[in-house]
Amino acid sequence: MALARNRVSRFLSDSRPQAEPTFFSLTNFYREEFVKCQRCIDAHREYYSERTIAEVENALTKVLGQLDHLCAKEDADKIVSRLLQQFDTLTRLSVWSDPRQIH
């Protein structure tokens, strides 16, 4: 009986991976989206001035640096979505995206 109890206690123990907090998952999702913007700018660098490239890279660096903080806010989806829309105005990434790959 003790052997069976030991097996059950091991089964019921909290050895499974802990779920990520919602904001962490949200942060990862948005981080991937901003990295896509960064790649798009890099891929189309020839169409932008050096000043524009520098400003966009600075803005992306700033947003990525504050992403954890932004995603922890109650209205994170609105704030970060708005930022992504602003970057999309420049990169037009949504035009190039495959609609079947949208999250």
C-alpha positions in Angstrom: 0.0 0.0 0.0 2.8 2.4 0.8 4.3 1.8 -2.7 0.9 2.7 -4.3 0.6 5.8 -2.2 4.2 6.9 -3.2 3.3 6.6 -6.9 0.1 8.6 -6.4 1.9 11.3 -4.5 4.5 11.5 -7.2 1.8 11.7 -9.8 -0.1 14.4 -7.9 3.0 16.4 -7.1 3.5 19.7 -8.9 6.2 18.5 -11.2 4.6 19.6 -14.4 5.8 22.8 -16.0 4.3 26.0 -14.5 2.1 28.0 -16.8 3.5 31.3 -18.0 1.8 34.3 -16.6 -0.5 35.9 -19.2 1.6 39.0 -19.5 4.7 36.9 -20.2 3.0 35.1 -23.1 1.6 38.4 -24.3 5.1 39.9 -24.1 6.6 37.1 -26.2 3.8 37.5 -28.8 4.4 41.2 -29.1 8.1 40.8 -29.1 7.9 38.6 -32.1 5.7 41.1 -33.9 8.2 43.9 -33.2 11.1 41.7 -34.4 9.1 41.2 -37.6 9.0 44.9 -38.0 12.7 45.1 -37.5 13.3 42.4 -40.1 11.1 44.2 -42.5 13.0 47.4 -42.1 16.2 45.6 -42.6 15.0 43.9 -45.7 13.8 47.1 -47.3 16.6 49.3 -46.0 17.4 50.6 -49.5 14.0 52.4 -49.6 14.5 54.4 -46.5 16.9 57.2 -45.6 19.6 56.6 -43.0 17.9 59.0 -40.7 14.6 57.1 -40.9 16.3 53.8 -40.3 18.1 55.2 -37.3 14.9 56.7 -35.9 12.9 53.5 -36.4 15.7 51.3 -34.9 15.8 53.7 -31.9 12.1 53.5 -31.5 12.1 49.7 -31.8 14.9 49.4 -29.2 12.9 51.6 -26.8 9.7 49.7 -27.3 11.4 46.3 -26.9 13.2 47.5 -23.8 9.9 48.6 -22.2 7.7 45.7 -23.5 7.6 43.8 -20.2 6.4 46.9 -18.4 3.9 47.8 -21.2 2.4 44.3 -21.2 1.9 44.3 -17.5 -0.5 47.2 -17.8 -4.3 46.5 -17.7 -4.8 48.0 -21.2 -1.7 46.5 -22.7 -3.4 45.2 -25.7 -4.6 48.7 -26.7 -1.2 50.3 -26.0 0.9 47.8 -27.8 -1.5 47.2 -30.7 -1.4 51.0 -31.3 2.4 50.9 -31.3 2.4 48.1 -33.8 -0.1 50.0 -36.0 2.3 52.9 -36.0 5.2 50.8 -37.1 3.0 49.1 -39.7 2.3 52.5 -41.2 6.0 52.7 -42.0 6.9 49.0 -42.7 3.6 48.0 -44.4 4.3 44.6 -42.9 0.6 43.7 -42.8 0.5 44.0 -46.6 3.3 41.6 -46.9 2.0 39.1 -44.4 0.3 35.9 -45.4 -3.2 36.2 -43.9 -3.1 32.4 -43.1 -0.2 33.1 -40.7 -2.0 35.8 -38.6 -2.1 34.9 -34.9 
